[in-house]
Amino acid sequence: MKLVIDGYGKSIHKKDNQIAIHEKDEIIDSIKASEITDITIVGKGYVTFDALNLMALNNIKLIAIDSKGQLTYTLESPDLRNVKLKKEQYRLSENKIGFEISKELIRSKMKNQKATLTTLNKNKKLKRVFNHRLKIDECINQLDDMKLKGNNEETRMKIMGLEGKASNEYWGGIKYFIPSEICFVSRTKKPTDLLNSMLNYGYAILASEITKSILINGLDPYCGFLHFDRYGRTSLTFDLIEPFRQQIVDKTVIGLINRKQITVEDLDKRNNTIKLGARKLIVEGILSKIHSTITYDDETVSYSDLIRKQSDDLVKTLLGNKKFKGFYLRW
């Protein structure tokens, strides 16, 4: 079970072998620790020492994000496995295998961008949206033709450049499906509009799921293949989240807006953050999507299964047994 605690004035306590959620002096929920896989907290509150010990004993990950949707920290019990995998991760992140992993992740992202535009355009059949898809195709072809030349840092920059071009085309197509009152112009990490604020928040929820799968598989979330290592940044999370943004977050957020479940009144103009009631809808929508099932490679699986599988496949690639394959849906 994935537990999300949002709002202010809440606290996490131990009650026998249960995690108890308090609001002020009242217990509002109590769950067996053995049934919880991870806890994501948003807002302000506190966790007792006894609760932390119980979480450690049950290998429960604690992940915190702020009101703007930024991952602030993760807490986990010690990883007692051997260091062979992490050594390979550090070594291969700088060579041809790391380059191929980076290419595959961005190729999968671009294919999901194309599929999402196609889904949204199914009824409207806007020619200009089709043109945006064609330009993403051009970026995919350029990515496929790219070879490892020079140092790894230069190659990463070239891949990121193509990713940026494809994303500009993607968001250029997305804006035709967003109501004009939302005032969406382009994707930005420093939002002033409702859609960008919702995306930031939704991506943070998804990032907590990605980070959990990374930690469970014994990988180092701070060592990425595409995103540059930066102090305090979980670069591998930013790598592995790329192919899942469109299908899990973008579609969910756009649906909430177009069904008018969340409106411009839900944006706090003082700091461009989403109000609490709307945040709960986003959390519910994202978690529902993560645990929903689809047919993929002739199997019925959840997105949560696919996220875990991607981390598992990365482990197999690093240990030399399997070519890495990114996740994408064919239209």
QUIKABEL-V130474 format. One record per backbone hydrogen bond with DSSP energy under -1.0 kcal/mol. CO is the residue of the C=O (numbers start at 1). NH is the residue of the N-H. E is the energy in kcal/mol with one decimal. If there is no record, write none. Layout:
<<CO NH E> <CO NH E>>
This chain:
<<1 37 -3.0> <1 38 -1.2> <3 40 -3.1> <5 42 -2.9> <9 24 -1.7> <10 46 -1.0> <11 22 -2.8> <12 48 -2.3> <13 20 -2.8> <15 18 -1.8> <17 33 -2.4> <18 15 -2.5> <19 31 -2.3> <20 13 -2.9> <21 28 -2.7> <21 29 -1.2> <22 11 -2.1> <23 26 -1.8> <26 23 -2.8> <29 21 -2.9> <31 19 -3.3> <32 35 -1.5> <33 36 -1.5> <37 61 -1.6> <38 3 -2.6> <39 63 -3.1> <40 5 -2.9> <41 65 -2.3> <44 9 -1.1> <46 12 -2.3> <48 52 -2.0> <49 53 -2.3> <50 54 -2.1> <51 55 -2.4> <52 56 -2.3> <53 57 -2.3> <54 58 -1.4> <55 60 -3.0> <56 59 -1.3> <61 39 -3.0> <62 75 -2.9> <63 41 -2.7> <64 72 -2.8> <64 73 -1.2> <66 69 -2.1> <70 66 -2.2> <73 64 -2.7> <75 62 -2.5> <83 87 -2.5> <84 88 -2.2> <85 89 -2.4> <86 90 -2.5> <87 91 -2.3> <88 92 -3.0> <89 93 -1.3> <91 94 -1.2> <92 95 -1.4> <92 98 -1.1> <95 99 -1.8> <96 100 -2.5> <97 101 -2.3> <98 102 -2.3> <99 103 -2.4> <100 104 -2.4> <101 105 -2.2> <102 106 -2.0> <103 107 -2.8> <104 108 -2.3> <105 109 -1.9> <106 110 -2.6> <107 111 -2.1> <108 112 -2.1> <109 113 -2.2> <110 114 -2.3> <111 115 -2.2> <112 116 -2.4> <113 117 -2.2> <114 118 -2.2> <115 119 -2.3> <116 120 -2.4> <117 121 -1.9> <119 122 -1.2> <121 125 -2.4> <126 130 -1.6> <127 131 -2.0> <128 132 -1.5> <129 133 -1.9> <130 134 -2.0> <131 135 -1.7> <132 136 -1.7> <133 137 -2.2> <134 138 -1.7> <135 139 -1.6> <136 140 -2.1> <137 141 -2.4> <138 142 -2.2> <139 143 -2.3> <140 144 -2.6> <141 145 -1.6> <143 146 -1.1> <151 155 -1.7> <152 156 -2.5> <153 157 -1.9> <154 158 -1.6> <155 159 -2.3> <156 160 -2.8> <157 161 -1.9> <158 162 -2.0> <159 163 -2.5> <160 164 -2.3> <161 165 -1.9> <162 166 -2.5> <163 167 -2.3> <164 168 -2.1> <165 169 -1.7> <166 170 -2.5> <167 171 -2.9> <168 172 -1.7> <169 173 -1.6> <170 174 -2.4> <171 175 -1.7> <173 176 -1.3> <174 177 -2.6> <175 178 -1.1> <179 182 -1.7> <180 183 -1.5> <193 197 -1.7> <194 198 -2.5> <195 199 -2.7> <196 200 -2.4> <197 201 -1.9> <198 202 -2.9> <199 203 -3.0> <200 204 -1.5> <201 205 -1.6> <202 206 -2.3> <203 207 -2.8> <204 208 -1.6> <205 209 -1.2> <206 210 -2.3> <207 211 -3.1> <208 212 -1.9> <209 213 -1.9> <210 214 -2.0> <211 215 -2.5> <212 216 -2.5> <213 217 -1.4> <214 219 -2.1> <215 218 -1.6> <220 223 -1.5> <221 236 -2.1> <230 233 -2.5> <233 235 -1.8> <234 238 -1.5> <235 239 -1.5> <236 240 -2.8> <237 241 -1.7> <239 242 -1.1> <241 244 -1.4> <241 245 -1.1> <244 248 -1.9> <245 249 -1.5> <245 250 -2.4> <246 251 -1.9> <249 253 -3.0> <250 254 -2.6> <251 255 -2.0> <252 256 -2.1> <253 257 -1.9> <254 258 -2.7> <255 259 -2.1> <256 261 -2.0> <256 262 -1.5> <257 260 -1.5> <263 266 -2.4> <264 267 -1.5> <266 275 -2.7> <268 271 -1.0> <268 272 -1.9> <273 268 -3.2> <275 279 -2.3> <276 280 -2.0> <277 281 -1.3> <278 282 -2.1> <279 283 -2.7> <280 284 -2.6> <281 285 -2.5> <282 286 -2.9> <283 287 -2.7> <284 288 -2.2> <285 289 -2.0> <286 290 -2.7> <287 291 -1.9> <289 292 -1.0> <290 304 -2.1> <292 303 -1.4> <294 301 -2.6> <296 299 -1.2> <299 296 -3.1> <301 294 -3.1> <302 306 -1.9> <303 307 -2.4> <304 308 -2.1> <305 309 -2.6> <306 310 -2.2> <307 311 -1.7> <308 312 -2.5> <309 313 -3.1> <310 314 -1.8> <311 315 -1.9> <312 316 -2.0> <313 317 -2.1> <314 318 -2.5> <315 319 -1.9> <316 321 -2.8> <317 320 -1.3>>
